[in-house]
Amino acid sequence: MISTDATSGGTAAAPRDFKSPLKPIWCPGCGDYGVLNALYRALAAIGRPPHEIAFVSGIGCSSRIPGYTTAYGFNTVHGRALPIAQGIKLASPELLVLVAGGDGDGFSIGGGHVPHAIRRNPDLTYIVMDNQVYGLTKGQVSPTSPRGTRARSSVYGSMESPVNPLLYTLAYGAGFVAQGIPGDLDGLAAMIEEGIRYPGFAFINVQSPCVSFGEPDNQVKVQRTRMRKLAAEGHDPSNRLRAIELAQDYGQELYTGVFYRNPNPPPTHGCQIKALQDEREALQAGVTITPTLSATDPHPTCC
Amino acid sequence: MNDLIIGMAGSGGDGIISAGESLIGAVAAEGYYGMLTKSYGPQIRGGESSCRLRVSTLPVLNPGGSLDVAVILDWDDFLRFGSELPVTENTVIIFDLKSGVDRTSLPIKGLWPKVLCGVPLEDMAIKAAGVQQAKNSVILGLLAGWLGLSPDNLLAGLRKKFARKGDEVLQGNERAFATGLTHAHNHPLGRNLRLAHPTAPLKRRVIADGNELCAKGAIAAGCTFFGGYPITPATEIMQHLQADLWEHGGVVLQAEDEIAGVGAALGASFAGKKAMTATSGPGLSLKTEMLGLASVTELPLVCVNVQRGGPSTGMPTKCEQADLFAAVFSAHGDTVRPVLAPTTVADTYGLTVEAFNLAEQYQTPVILLSDQDIAQRKEIIDPIDPSLLRLVNRLEPTTAELKDYTRFRLTPSGISPLSHPGMKGGNYLAAGIEHDERGAPTANGEMHGEMNHKRLVKFLPLRRRHDLFVMEGDPDSPLGIIAWGSVAGIALEALRIVRAEGLDARLMIPKLLYPIAEEVFADFFAPLTRCIVFEQSHQGQLYRLIRMWVNVPQQFESYARSGANPLSPEDFVSQIRKLSRAGLRKEHADRADFLNPL
């Protein structure tokens, strides 16, 4: 049966418990291996058994990731991981729901779903493996490619400004926004764990290099030298305005760590629904009930 | 009279629809059956609106053809509805004298109605209630008098309707009603419109529309998740569920778009719940990719599509049966998904349950192809007993099977046990990508072929689902008729008319449209030499679909018209007669050939 606490407890787990026998299709040196290893560690730290985890993805190299875990995986269609994940979470709030995909999946074809997931605030963690290129289709510009990027689909250079995933999610009001790199495995694992523990929609952008079609100055080893840890910079993650300021440097500075964590998380979608269901149940049982949860109420303990 | 059709038209704000709703409530209370259809111009507010009410002592099969009574508040508004409100010289025409029209200046060319009755509707309303908005209450009084309805039921309806508007408004409308009633008594019509006493025993009946019963059917089937997006004419399904599903522990999500609505429903199904989405044509186009994903991952999902005029935005408020091809063929790849079509308002309830049953049993998306007519018309029906329903749940893995769980195991039936998150040992990867028996991605042609076979073979039992077909008429007749959806009720009435004339025919009403139930069709076609398919689309989509799958009778014809062109029993009767004469001529010719081989 399902443990009642959403994010902690259970028996001690090891990262290998979350590793499936499937061998990744990724190229040697791909950043996604690091993300996968960090995820194993984070899930072990959380301690929920694999059958209580639903891992949803879209389409692309990185979206293969659920199959490499022992969780219930759902490798869906391009750009639609978030709506499907929200349906799972709404239907079974007790599950731990993870979502993953690439920058094209999340900010191009699926870009329309991101703001709505944020404003609905379901308790799920969304990991984007941002490599600024379409790798699976062998090297076209992506929504996060810098202006001027020369690729097979833009032989004269991209004429569009990139989407800034950090600013995008912060602007729409995400309660948890972080960025990591696979080269900093400890930092990334801790960040994913923190995102899972955050009661609400958590967004983690991983600068996960494409070894075959990415820029040479943005590979795992180079990233390690460019990385600037937000904690070391003295950033206070409860300061949303400063987080927005720092996020504007996406594409220039490689900040890692938590940009923003809402110190007073608002009620999640699930909390509000649970409150509504409790109210209906009480009404049917003829019991006097406390008023419905409002947006200003402190965060209850249901998730 | 045993059967009466009343049509009313006016401007938005005249309360025409509201008058129709009051009338159907009153006739239901008296024990009649009835059907109320509404039609609007494209405007959000104002503009023209109309309704037609058919009242009968027996269950009403369709909205009927030409009107017995036309109530016209404004001639321009009335004429805009054209063939939706057809009048003949036998139609009793009641109109507001304020329109300035008289017998010599009727705006309908070539029409010489036997009974034409001008009433100072607006003047009477102002005199009685002080406002011209009370016109519809005057009309209710007039009709109560001329049809012989009990004023008590109509007055009770008025009291309920105006209870919140204060005593002044209510009393004004009561006076307006009384004025109409008195006027009717003092001015008998040239034609007797009094309804015969209801023949069926008076018992509690229900007034409902198809969208409402679709929502109720979903709840009865055990649906606990709905994801959708507002779209005409399907929105009411979401609204009814929003009001009711929570009481049953379910969740309703109004998503950011059609794709997210069906996506969330598919997610809920993956999580082990019975889930539904509802839409109309343009939304179906958007939901197609998720339906394909549901097919390949073999997850149960019900998608209701309330058909309206298409393609693209088309005619959102008008009925058409032109989404059949989209329902059947819109997924890429070798997929089949069951398509069901309800034929009446009451039928929508049971067929929604059946859609869930098929989805659960065969682990597949199912499309319930309703249409605007059934979805939005109100019918007086006998109450439905949910205890008679048979509910099917998905096949879950046993404890032994969970020890070495193989989600997509190749079985003779094609159906393999389905786990869901939370079930220990059932962990698997569901993927849009082709997979092997354990769910691992594959690009192996042999495995792809076997998986395609698995996903198709499971539907074979549907070939024999005789219970999803209604057969009427003479089983030995060589003349066949096929009709589906809301058109079925029109064909059924046409069949009764031709049989009363002594012409034998056999009618088939398929509620399962796809996969084509080959055995059922073969049985039906066996004695036939000629057959006609009635439907409301330009191409005759069911006609073409049948031709694709089964051997059809020698003479197999289509009678199909684009949406928003009303079809009537009279229309069908003349087609059946024609087919019969043609058939007879051909038979004579064949015999002649036999006798004179040269």
Interface residues (C-beta under 8 A of the other chain):
Chain A: M1 I2 L22 P49 P50 H51 E52 I53 A54 V56 I59 R64 P66 G67 T70 A71 Y72 G73 F74 N75 T76 V77 R80 L82 P83 I84 A85 Q86 G87 I88 K89 L90 A91 S92 E94 L95 G112 H113 P115 H116 I273 L276 Q277 R280 Q284
Chain B: T224 F225 G227 W246 E247 G249 V251 L253 A255 E256 D257 I259 A260 G261 G263 A264 A265 L266 G267 A268 S269 F270 A271 G272 K273 A275 E289 M290 G292 L293 T297 H420 P421 G422 M423 K424 G425 G426 N427 Y428 L429 A430 A431 G432 I433 G439 A440 P441
